[in-house]
């Protein structure tokens, strides 16, 4: 590595380290300072879950409110009186979570100026809030958790709050009711969900990155690209499902039925990329498996959508249908994993497919655990998804490590293959290109000539130089073949130095050489090479003072795109000139 790059990299590293140290120092300073600069303290609120009563006067805790199947669709009225000793401030509201119910909220104020019962007046109740859980009729029983904020006014102190509830499902509930500032309530709701939301976004954008990378950068066989696309889509869907599960979007938009329906659809759509991965991960895949799953998923989506639009049937069944398909995919994963393990043990081979399938099976197991948690804890809907999210993050890291190992191994093989290819195209004695390399280069130049002629570009041209090493037989006969090999090596070095960066030199026979020369002024370049070669040979012979001098016979021909001749024709012309030179040199010696 060049020195300037080492200095540059060192400077950038130190600069980044300085920034990190500065940020840490500022955070520590802010953390130690008084006040709430960094530390989060939950704001105060008044718990109003207890103290509710119905029209008959029965007192209940609203967190324990339950419904029977016969009560679904029927109104239930509850009342609550704000305590007189509670200091109701501006911007406060009745805040709570709800699921599976429609409700209207009324406030009824009292006017009691005297202890005389005749002066006790009750104002007419006014509606202060209404909510319809599944107005779009998209979802079924699992409509989704939503945050409710019922605004209050200072004049509502000592008022009676009436809650008219209409459950849409028997599992409907109200949870964690309080009187609090609406902004504080939203912050307390969103803050603990942000970690799940951000981690889910990481998975989501990881899927997008894989899809973009596969589309623009991956150049491989069709099967490899399909597997990469499936992996990206798999990540994208899981990330989106977990983003929805964080409840952040539902709370901010107040449309839980839309996101819950989207969750149903994603759960079903997830079956297709999962089946594609299961097809392409094993050593021998079953392409018809993922194709069949894809057709089934598409048909179910069409039928369910049509049923919702024309018959008001909810999408809730998609959740059960996807569960059934995933159980089948899980069974298929187990079957393929067992088959791969048996093949690995039988043939004493370590297969990456065993590890990948094991990860997929583990991921499916964690998804089943999460669903079990979800069904077991209906009032804490955000509890599920954590196992699946964390398992998939670990899955991504492990897959990246496996992919990195495979990539390193393939790069090593590719480097070895390149080395073997380079060795096969190199003359072992001289280090020059051999005849095989010249044949490949000749084919490349022929194709280039044809393309340039088709385009009408007549500027493309190059020189073919034919050379023959003189006196090799004399050296072999008088001094031995080892001396002849040294003679060839020295001649090759002189020829390569003379050509330099102007072209390529090939040894195509025992004492036969070819050179390809490129550039604009080819005749000038050729003359320069010949002059340098002759001078270097003269200096070499004077220095060696050998009885058998080193000389070359040479000839050349220019191959042009505007000429109606092939490279072979130019080679024959160069050979003809070379033999004429050889004959002339022989006549001069005699």
N, C-alpha and C positions, 0 to 999 in steps of 0.2 A: 504494500500500500504506500502511496506517495506521502511524503512528510506533511504537505500542506493539508491533505485530507484528514490525517491523524490530528493535527492541530485544530482543524475546523470541528471535527467530531468531539474532541475534548472540550472545546469552548462551548458548544451547544449543550453538552451533558452538564457542565458546571453551571451554565445559565439556567437550565431547567431545575437543577438541584437548588439553586438560589431562590427560585420562585416558590418551590415547595416549602423550603424552610421559612420563607417570609409568610406564606399563608398559614402555616402551622403556628408561627409566633403570634400572628394577629388573632387567630382563633383562641389560643390560650389566654391572651390578654383580654379578649372579649368575654371569655368564659368566666374569668376570675372577677370581672367587673360586676358591681351591684346592678340589680334589675333583671329584666327578662330578655337580654339580647340574644342568648342562644338557648338557655334552659326553657323548656316548655312546662308551664304549670297549668293544669286543667282549671278552667274558670268555674266559679261557683254556680250552682243551680239548685232549684227547689224540686225535690222529688214529689210528684203528685200521682204516683201509681196507685197508692192506697187512698181510701176514703170515698170511692165511687159508690153509688147506690142506684138501684133500679126504681121503677114506679111503685113497687110494692114496699120499698124501704129496705130491701136486702143490701147490706154492705158487702163490697167485694174489692179485691185487688185486681186492677185491670191487666196486670202482667199474667195473671192466672186465668184470664178469660178464655173459655173454650166453647165450642159449638158442636152440636150433634148434626148428623146428616139431615134430620128433619127440619133443622133451623136454617139450612142453607137457602138463601133467597128471601128470608123473612127479616123484617126490621126488629132491632133490639135497641131500646132507649136506655141510656145511662146518664146520670147527673153527677156533677161535682161542684162544690162551692169553694171558691178561692178564699182562703182564710183571711180574716180581717187584720191579723197581725203581720201578714206578709206585705212587704213594701214593693208593690208592683211598679216597675220602672218602664221608661220608654224603650221601644225596640225589643221588648220581651215577647215571648210567644210560648204556646204549649207545643213542645217538641217531642216527637216519638217516632218509632218505626212501626210500620204496618205491613201486613201481607194478606192478600186474598179477600179484601173487603172494600165495599163502597161506604162512604159515610158523609154525613152533613154535621156541622158543628154550629150550635146556636149559643148566644150569650144573652142572659136575662138579668138586668140590673134591678136592685131594690132601692126604695126611697123610704127611709125610716127616720123622720125628724123628731118623733116623739115616742115615748113608750106606750102611748095610747094605740091600741090595735086598729082604731079607725083611721089613723094617719099612716098606716103601713101600706105603701103602694108597691105594686109589682109591675114594672114596665113590660111591654110586649117583647118577646124574644126576637132577636135579629140574627139572621144567618151571617156567620163570619168566615165560614170555610166550607168547601165541598170537594170531594175527591171521588173519581171513578177509576177503579183499579184496572179494569180490562175493557175500556171503552171501545177499542178497536176489535175486540173479540178475536184476538190472535192466540192467546195462551189458554191453557186449560187449568188444571189444579195448581201447578207450580207457576204462579203468576209472577212472583218476584218480590223481593223486599224493597221498600221505598221509605225515604225519610220524609216525615210530615212536619210542617211548620205552620201552626195556627196562630195568626197574629192577634195580639191583645193590645188594649189601650189602658192608660192609667185609670180611666173611669170604670174599667171592668173589675176593679178591686171590690171584693165581697160579692161579685156576680156569681150567678149559677151557670155553669157550663153544661150544656146538654149535647150529648153525643148520640147521634142516630146511626146505628151500624147495620149494614146489610151484608152478611158474609156471602161470598161467592163460592166458597169451599169450606168444608168442615174443619180443615186444618188452618183456617185463618187465625191471626193473632195480632195483638198490639204489644209492643215491647218497649221498656225503658222510657216511660213517659215522664216529662219534667217541664218545669217553667224556667226558661233560660233565654238569654239573648240569642237571636237566630244565627248571627255570625259566629258566636262562640260554639253553638251547637254544631253548625256545619264544619267548623275547624276540628272539633273533637271527633266528629264522625269520619271526616276525610283523612285526618292525619294517620291513624293506625292502618288505614287501607292503602296508603301511598306506597309502602314498601312492596306490597303485592302488585300494585298497579305498575310501578316502575320495572320490577322484575319481569312482569308479563310483557311490557313494552319491549324490553330487551329481547325476549324470545320472538316477539312479533317482527321487529326490525332485523333480527338475525335471519328469519325466514325470507324477508324481502331481499336481504343482501345475498343469500344463496341463490335465489331466483335470478337476480340481476347478474351475478357472477357467472351462473350457468349459461345465461343467454348470451353474454358478450365475450366471456373468456374461455369457456370450456370447449376444447376442440378434441373430441373423442368419438368413439363409436356411439350409435344411437342408444344402445342399452344403458351406457354409462350416463348419458344426459338425462334419460328418463328417470333413473334412480335419483340423480341430483335434483331434478325438478320436484319429484315426489317428496324428497327430504325437505326442500324449501317450503313447499305447500303444507307439509305436515307441521313444520315449525310455525308457519304463519297462522294456521287454524288453531293450534294449541295456544299460541300467544294471544290471539283474539278471544278465545274462550276464557282464558284466565283474566284478561282485561275486563271482560264482562263480569266475571265472578268477583272481581274486587269491589263491585257495586258503586264505584266512583261515578261512572257515566250515568247509571240509573238515578243516583241521588241528585246529580247536577241537572239532569234533564227532566226528571220526574216522569219518565216513560219506561217503567220496568217491564211492561208487557212486550214492548218492541224488542228490548235486549234479551229478554228470556226466550222469545221466539227465535231470535237469531242464534241463541245458544243451542236450542233444539236442532236447528238446521246445521250448525257447525258440527255438532256431535255426530250427525249422520254423514255429512260431507267428509269428516275425518276418516271414515272407513275406507274411502278410495285411496288416498295417498298412503295410508297404513298398509293396505293390501298390496299396493305397488312395491313398497319397500320390502314387504314379506316375500314378494315374487322375486325381486332382483338381488336381495341380500344373499340367499343360499347359493351354493356352488352350481346347482342346476335348478333354475326357477320354473314356475308354472305360470306362464304369461296369461293363460286363459283365466286364472283365478282372479286377478285384479280386473280383467276385462269384464268378467261376470259381475263382480262387485260394483264396478262403475255403472253398468247398465241398471242394476237393481236400485242403486242410490238415485240415479237420474229419474227413473220411473216413480219411485216413492215421493220424490220432491214434487214432481208434476202433479201426481194424484192428490197429495196433501194440499198443495196450493189451490188446485181446482175445488177441492172440498171446502176449503176455508172461504173462498170467494163466493161460491154459489150455494153452499149449504150451511155456512156458519159453523163448520166443524173446526175445532181448535187444532193447532199444530202439536199438541201435547204428545200425540202418539209417535211423533218422530223420535222422541227421547227413548221410548221403549223399543222401537224398531232398530235404532242405532245400537242400543244395548244388546239386542239379539245378534245383530251382525258382528259386533265386536267380540262377543263370546265365541262366535264361529272363527273369527280371525285369530283370537287367542288360542283356540284349539289347534288351528293350522300352524301357528307359531311354535307351539309345543311339539307338534309332529315333525316339523322341519328341523327344529333344534335337535331332537333325538336322532333324526336321520343323519344330520351333519356330524354329531358326536360319534355315532357308530362308524361313519366313514373315516373320521379322523383317527379313531382308535385302530381300526382295521388296517389302514394304510400308513400309520405312524406319521401323520402329517399334522402340523399346526395350522388350522384354518382360521382366518380372520372372521369368516362368516359365523363361526360358533360364538365368538365374543359379541358380534353385532346382534345376532338373534337373541342371545342371553339378555342384552340390554333392552331389546324391544319387549321381551317377555316381562322383564322387571318393570318397565314403564307401564305396561298394561296392568300388572299387579297393583302398582301404586294408584292407577286410575280407579281400579275396583275398590281399593281401600278408601279413596276419597269419596266415591259414590256411597259407600257404606256409612261413612261419617255423615254425609249429607242427609241420608234417610233417617239416621239415628238421632240427629240433632236438628229438628225442623225450625227451631227458633234462633239458631245461630248459623245462618246460611253462608256466612263468609268463612266458616271454619273449614269448609272443604276447598280443595284446589291447592292447598299448600304442599301436600305430598306430591301431587302431580307436577307442580311448578318446580319444586326443588329437585325432584327426580329428573325432570327434563333438563334443567340446568347442568346437573351432573352428567346426564346422558350426552349433552352437547360437548362438554369438556372431554369426556372419554372418547367420543367419536372423533373429535378434532385431534386428539393424541394418536388414535389409530390411523386416521387419515394422514397425519404427519409422518408416522412410521412407514406407512405404505409409500408415501411420496418420496421419503428419503431412500427407501429400498429401490424404488423404481428409478430414481435419479442415479443411484449407484450403478444399476443395471444399464441405464442409458449411457452413462459415462464409459462403462466397460465396453458396451456395444460400439460407441464412437471410437474408443481406442482401438478395438479390434478392426473396425472398418478402416481407420487411419493407417494401422499397421498393414492391412491387406492392400492398401493403395500406395504404400511407401516402399521404395527399394531399400532393402536391409543394409546393403553395402555402402551406399552413398548418401542415404537420407533424402534423395530426390523422389519425386513422384515416379511410379512405375508405369508399365504399359497399360495395366488395367485402369489406372487413374486417367491416363490419356484417352482411353476409349470412352470413359464416362464424360470427360470434358469435351471430347469431340462431339458426342451426341448432344450435349447441352448447347454448344455453339451452333450446331446444325439447326436445332429447333429455333434458336434465337435469330439466326439468319433468315429462316423461313418467315417468322413473324415480322421481322423488320421489312422484308420485301413485300409482304402483304399490306403493311401499313404505308408503304411507299417511302420509307426512311432509308435513304441511300448513304447516310453518313457513317453507319456502323461498319467498321473494318478492323482487321488485326493481321499480324504477321505470323506466318508459320516458318520457323527456322529449323533447318535440318543440319545436324552436325555428325561427323564421324571422327573418332579418335584415332590418329595415326600411330603406327609403330607398336600397337599393343601385342601383336603376335611376336615381334622381335623380343620384347621384354619378357613375355612368357617363356619363349624358347631359350633365351640366354640367361635369364635371372630367376626363372621359376614363377609359378602362378601366384604365390604370395606377393612377390614384387609387382606382378601384373595387377593384383587387386589394389595395392597401394597406388599404383600408377593411375588407375581408374578413379580412385577416391580424390587424388590431388587434382586431376583434370576436372572432376565434377565440381570441386570447390571453386576452382578458377572460373568455370562457366557460370555457376550460380551467382558469384560475386559480380561478374560482368553484367548479367541480366538485371540483378537487384530487384527493385520494386516495379520494374517495367513489365514484368511478365512472369511466367511459370516455366520451370525446366523439368523435363521428363527423361528418364533413362529407359529406352524402349528395347534395348538389346545389349549384348556384351560391350560393344564399343560404339553403339548408336544412341544418339540423343536427339530430342525434339524440344523446341522452345516456342511458346506462344507469347507474343509481344503485343501489348495494348497501348493505346495513346492516340493523340491527334496527328502529330507529324511523324508518321511511322517510319519513313525513310531516314529521317534525321536520327530518330531513336535507334534504328537498326545500325546505322553507321557508327553512332556513339558506342553501342554495345560491342561491335566488331573491333573498333579501335582500342577500347578498354581491354577486351579479351586478348588481342594481339600484344599489347603492351605488358599485360600481366604475365602472359606466357613467356615473353622475352625476358622479363625480370626473373621469372622462376627458373628458366633454363640457365641463365647466367649465374644464378645463385647455386643451383644444384650441380652445374658442370657435369651433367650426365652424358655418357657416350651416346645414349639414345634420347634425343630431344622429345619434348612433349609438344605436339601440334594438333590442330583441328583442321579438318576440311569442312567447309560450311557453304550453305546456300539458303535462299529465302524466297518467299512468294507472299504477296499481299492478297488476302481474301476479302473481297468487298461485297456488300449487300447489293450493289448495283450491277455486279457481274453475274452472268448466267453460268456460274460454275460452282461445283461443290467443294467442300473442304478437301476431299480426296484429290480433286484436280490440282488444288494449290499444293498439297503435299507432294504430288508427283513433280510439279514444277520446281519445288524447293529441292527435292532429291536430285533432279536433273542438274540444277546449278551446283549442288554440293559435289556430285561426281565429276563435273567439269573442273571444279576447284581442286579436287583430289588428283585428277589427271595432270593438271597444271603443276601442282606441287611435286608430283612424282617426276615430271619432265625436268623441273628445275634442279632436283637433287641429282639426277643423272647427268 
